[in-house]
Amino acid sequence: MSRHEGLPEDEQAPFTVGLRPRLNSVWEGVLGDSTAFSAVKRGVAENLLSEYCHNDGRDGPDEAVESAAAATLYAAHAYPFACHDFAGWTSRRAVEAVDQHLEFFGRAGRGRARP
């Protein structure tokens, strides 16, 4: 998420950035704030009722396929359900997000002089 938020504003996906409060709630819950459970639960319900909850896999709406968004959604599902599968999917999508960042950084850095 931080990498995505660090992109130029015109490259940030509004859907992804809009998930920041949900991710913050997950972290708050993991760190012991028992009141975060309600916020995470509400966020999961909102997602389940939205057009972003679909059965098209990676062919669904582009916004929800973006790695940081997908990792956040999986983390939000993993927290209230304590489901190991969601935790595994979260980590895979987080690694994809890092890979995408490194690929972009490598491309952006080519041809520039190194200090």
C-alpha positions as CSV (number, residue, x, y, z in Angstrom):
1,M,0.0,0.0,0.0
2,S,2.8,2.4,0.9
3,R,4.4,1.8,-2.5
4,H,1.1,2.5,-4.2
5,E,0.6,5.7,-2.2
6,G,4.1,6.8,-3.2
7,L,3.2,6.8,-6.9
8,P,2.5,10.1,-8.6
9,E,-1.1,11.0,-7.8
10,D,-2.3,10.5,-11.4
11,E,-1.0,6.9,-11.3
12,Q,-2.7,6.0,-8.0
13,A,-5.9,3.9,-8.2
14,P,-8.6,5.6,-6.2
15,F,-10.1,2.2,-5.2
16,T,-6.7,1.1,-3.8
17,V,-6.0,4.3,-1.9
18,G,-9.6,4.2,-0.6
19,L,-8.7,0.9,1.1
20,R,-6.2,2.5,3.4
21,P,-8.6,2.9,6.3
22,R,-9.5,-0.8,6.1
23,L,-5.9,-1.8,6.1
24,N,-5.3,0.5,9.1
25,S,-8.2,-1.2,10.9
26,V,-6.6,-4.6,10.3
27,W,-3.3,-3.4,11.7
28,E,-5.1,-1.9,14.7
29,G,-6.9,-5.2,15.4
30,V,-3.7,-7.2,15.0
31,L,-2.0,-4.9,17.4
32,G,-4.7,-5.5,20.1
33,D,-7.4,-2.9,19.5
34,S,-10.6,-5.0,20.1
35,T,-12.7,-2.2,18.6
36,A,-11.1,-2.6,15.2
37,F,-13.0,-5.9,14.6
38,S,-16.2,-4.0,13.9
39,A,-14.5,-1.7,11.4
40,V,-12.9,-4.6,9.6
41,K,-16.1,-6.6,9.6
42,R,-18.0,-3.6,8.1
43,G,-15.3,-3.2,5.4
44,V,-15.5,-6.9,4.5
45,A,-19.3,-6.7,4.2
46,E,-19.1,-3.6,2.0
47,N,-16.7,-5.4,-0.3
48,L,-18.9,-8.5,-0.4
49,L,-21.9,-6.4,-1.4
50,S,-20.0,-4.4,-4.0
51,E,-19.3,-5.0,-7.7
52,Y,-15.7,-5.8,-6.8
53,C,-16.8,-9.1,-5.2
54,H,-17.1,-11.3,-8.3
55,N,-16.2,-14.8,-9.5
56,D,-14.1,-13.7,-12.5
57,G,-10.7,-14.2,-10.8
58,R,-8.2,-11.8,-12.3
59,D,-10.6,-10.9,-15.1
60,G,-12.8,-8.9,-12.8
61,P,-12.7,-5.1,-12.3
62,D,-9.2,-3.8,-12.8
63,E,-9.3,-1.8,-9.6
64,A,-9.7,-4.9,-7.4
65,V,-7.0,-6.8,-9.3
66,E,-4.3,-4.3,-8.5
67,S,-1.9,-6.1,-6.1
68,A,-2.0,-3.7,-3.2
69,A,-5.8,-3.6,-3.3
70,A,-6.0,-7.4,-3.5
71,A,-3.6,-7.9,-0.6
72,T,-5.6,-5.4,1.5
73,L,-8.9,-7.2,0.7
74,Y,-7.4,-10.6,1.6
75,A,-5.9,-9.2,4.8
76,A,-9.3,-7.8,5.8
77,H,-10.9,-11.2,5.2
78,A,-8.2,-13.0,7.0
79,Y,-8.5,-11.0,10.2
80,P,-12.1,-11.7,11.3
81,F,-12.2,-15.3,10.0
82,A,-8.7,-16.3,11.0
83,C,-8.5,-18.1,7.7
84,H,-5.0,-19.3,6.8
85,D,-5.8,-19.4,3.1
86,F,-6.6,-15.6,3.1
87,A,-3.3,-15.0,4.9
88,G,-1.4,-16.9,2.3
89,W,-3.2,-15.1,-0.5
90,T,-2.4,-11.8,1.2
91,S,1.3,-12.6,1.3
92,R,1.4,-13.7,-2.3
93,R,-0.3,-10.4,-3.5
94,A,2.0,-8.4,-1.3
95,V,5.0,-10.1,-2.9
96,E,3.5,-9.3,-6.3
97,A,3.2,-5.7,-5.3
98,V,6.9,-5.5,-4.3
99,D,7.9,-7.3,-7.6
100,Q,5.9,-4.7,-9.6
101,H,7.6,-1.9,-7.7
102,L,11.1,-3.4,-8.3
103,E,10.3,-3.9,-12.0
104,F,9.1,-0.3,-12.3
105,F,12.1,1.0,-10.3
106,G,14.5,-1.0,-12.4
107,R,12.9,0.4,-15.6
108,A,12.9,4.0,-14.3
109,G,16.5,3.7,-13.2
110,R,17.9,2.5,-16.5
111,G,20.0,5.0,-18.4
112,R,20.5,7.2,-15.4
113,A,23.9,7.7,-13.9
114,R,24.4,6.1,-10.5
115,P,26.0,8.2,-7.7
